[in-house]
Amino acid sequence: MALLKALWANPEQSALRLQQKLPRPQQCSLSTVQSTLERLHRKLLVQRRKQGHAYVYCARLGRAELLGKLLGGVIRQLHTGSLDPILSSFVDFADKIDEHTLDRLDELLQKRKLARFEDD
């Protein structure tokens, strides 16, 4: 995640530059950064292009897109046929966030309902 955050902040970075940007507690060897980037590339989370003797990396998905995919994967794995436990857990989590965010969630739900109604 630290590498993806660095790429979201500044796209088009080499492994060496990314290694230098990692915060001190997370800093690791260049080979570790390169192998992690290779795994992210195979998972289609980053794209790369050759620049000289090294690759330059860029995040393939935005933060919101990745979050949606991750949450969707968790929901698919935990889904038992009823959405009640998932929705209940989400509401419990939402209870810990500020009023503005809850209002935004309500807006998004209303837009989704309108879009469904217009599709029918």
Summary of the structure (lengths in Angstrom):
residues: 120
radius of gyration: 19.2
end to end distance: 39.7
largest distance: 54.8
contacts: 267
relative contact order: 0.09
helix: 66%
strand: 12%
